Amino acid sequence: MKLFPEQWFAEGVRQSDFPEQEMPATVMPGSPVQLNSDTLETDRPQSVSQPQPAFQIQPVTPDPAPSQPRETWGGKYEFLLSCIGYCVGLGNVWRFPYLCYRNGGGVFLIPYFVMLLFTGLPLFLLELSLGQYGAAGPITVWKCCPLLKGIGVGMLLVSSLVSLYYNVIIAWTFYYLGTSFQSPLPWSCEAPQNAPLCQNASGNASRFSASEAFWNEQVLGVTHSSGLHDPGPVRWPLAICLLVAWIVIFLCMLKGIRSSGKVVYFTATFPYLVLIVLIIRGATLEGSIEGVRFYLSSDWSRLQSAQVWNDAASQIFYSLGIGFGGLLSMASYNKFDNNVIRDTLVIAIGNCCTSFFAGFAIFSILGHMAWRKRVPVGEVADSGPGLAFVAYPEALALLPASAFWSVLFFLMMFTLGVDTLFGNMEGITTAVLDEFPALREWRRKTLFLGALCFTFYLLGLLLITEGGIYWFTLIDAYSTSFGLIIITLFMCIGIAFFYGVNQFCRDIVDMICRCPPWCSKLVLYFKACWVFITPCLLLFILFYIFLEMYNTSLHYGAYVYPRWGKALGVCMGTVTCIQIPLWALVAICRESGTLTDRFRKAIHPLNSWRTATTHTEVIDVPYTINLVDSDFASPPQGSSEA
């Protein structure tokens, strides 16, 4: 059968259409060529001695295959527990209780669970499904819609900012772990240097506890800095701890996902045992009931503040890891038929319940601290990450055999921090390795990871200076604020309207294969969220954020950040989300035709999309076929034409 030229493009010429043993680099004159099971022949017989070329096919050379194949999880439970270990981390211990404290107590739970229901669960499923179906990292997965490649680049930048300061928390934890081997504990009242700070025989109490003094003076050295403009020298004990933390991350990244999947069997369950011990011990302390009452109380007027809703959304994204690329990357190593809806419900709901559970351990201790100081609960421990390093150390000092429990607790904190940061760094490395497959070769990967970790270490030195806590708070406040919400907003809109929400729902059903009735009903709920509820809610949050951004002061303790500091934070968030229009412009410029044609081509999936289901090597550009005059002549006798 003869195909006319206008039929060849519609038929779609792919490398897989030509068997390797039958497809030469250049077709010999007079030889037939198979196109999608149809034969292209010359119009008349050619002699062997005097061949007349009918046409030549010049194949476009595809990208070279990666030197190392992509890894896969050893089992479905490894992925499930790895995601739980990635989500349930340090943020559940210090970030969520601190946000509750900062936003008036239990009223924060209202926007928190609203955001979980209408943004957390839908976006969590969206990211898992996209990564599992595309089997690619945060940047490469946007073959499904090249116009939105900037979303993946924005995820990469957000993950880099978070990884930069997240490992500083691990360094603090490692410092506390090392000092926990002392007896008595250096932040306890039994230590001689803390005698003036502790309650004396007359019953008078200092307004600063021993644990607060240890945190501010010995660990941070913040008392020697006057603000953001005065970072001061590097705290070298913390610099050593930070170096050790990055070395551990480097070693974990080299081992790959198969070995790390075995570790989570311990790291995902051990924290709950320690939290139960702290809750039991806290319940026996004087004043703990006041802390729990403050934790569960509701100040309805706080719901009018954009900061409360912004903190709720940021905590959902931060705790679940939405918009960072880590979930997408870990899901890309899944088997194609993994049940992503089940994993979404188990991981997301379990993670949020853990945060709520940890709040009782925190606020029972805060209630005791307030009772000791004779002040309201709302006035104790007014610093963000310091909550875990003020309230928890004081709780440990009150336990029998406090040194043992301190070592156990901070070992848990250190392990969880490394496991969470490993997942976050996996998003960065997967994005780069998928874009540059040659880096998967062991030596190149080692050099790349070493350079990446060392660069993060050098940048992190600013955060462990005497004024580093001010820079830490600035990055923490703006790296996961409006920029992260804009990235997830465009991810939701792009999948719902550019890629197609119906097509995406069919992709999910295809992966689950045997979709039970409850899954089908949940898909309809998620579909409504992706199309309308989640984008509208995210737009509402953005409106409030931009409305009160310059009216809400950023502070650490009594220090109020200057305008140039807030402007720097706004620029930090802008850099992450401005990648979306920049890379969209690049995608449009790469296409041809009118502006409308370019836009339509830029939102159309590439031919190499859906490689997870086809398992065939497909190139992104059709083969070029050069025609000669004889191809348009009448067919020879005995040939058929269709």
Secondary structure as UniProt FT lines:
FT   HELIX           5..11
FT   HELIX           15..17
FT   TURN            20..22
FT   TURN            29..30
FT   STRAND          33..35
FT   TURN            36..37
FT   STRAND          38..40
FT   STRAND          55..58
FT   HELIX           76..87
FT   HELIX           91..95
FT   HELIX           96..102
FT   TURN            103..104
FT   HELIX           106..108
FT   HELIX           109..115
FT   HELIX           116..120
FT   HELIX           121..134
FT   TURN            138..139
FT   HELIX           140..144
FT   HELIX           146..148
FT   HELIX           149..179
FT   TURN            180..181
FT   TURN            186..187
FT   TURN            189..190
FT   HELIX           192..197
FT   TURN            201..202
FT   HELIX           210..213
FT   HELIX           214..220
FT   HELIX           222..224
FT   TURN            228..229
FT   HELIX           236..255
FT   HELIX           257..267
FT   TURN            268..269
FT   HELIX           270..283
FT   TURN            286..287
FT   HELIX           288..296
FT   HELIX           300..304
FT   HELIX           306..320
FT   TURN            321..323
FT   HELIX           326..331
FT   TURN            332..333
FT   TURN            336..337
FT   HELIX           340..373
FT   HELIX           377..379
FT   HELIX           386..398
FT   TURN            400..401
FT   HELIX           402..435
FT   HELIX           437..440
FT   HELIX           442..460
FT   HELIX           461..464
FT   TURN            466..467
FT   HELIX           468..479
FT   HELIX           482..493
FT   HELIX           494..500
FT   HELIX           501..512
FT   HELIX           517..528
FT   HELIX           529..533
FT   HELIX           534..548
FT   TURN            549..551
FT   STRAND          555..556
FT   TURN            557..558
FT   STRAND          559..560
FT   HELIX           563..577
FT   HELIX           579..590
FT   HELIX           595..602
FT   TURN            607..610
FT   HELIX           611..614
FT   STRAND          624..627
FT   HELIX           629..632
FT   TURN            637..638
//
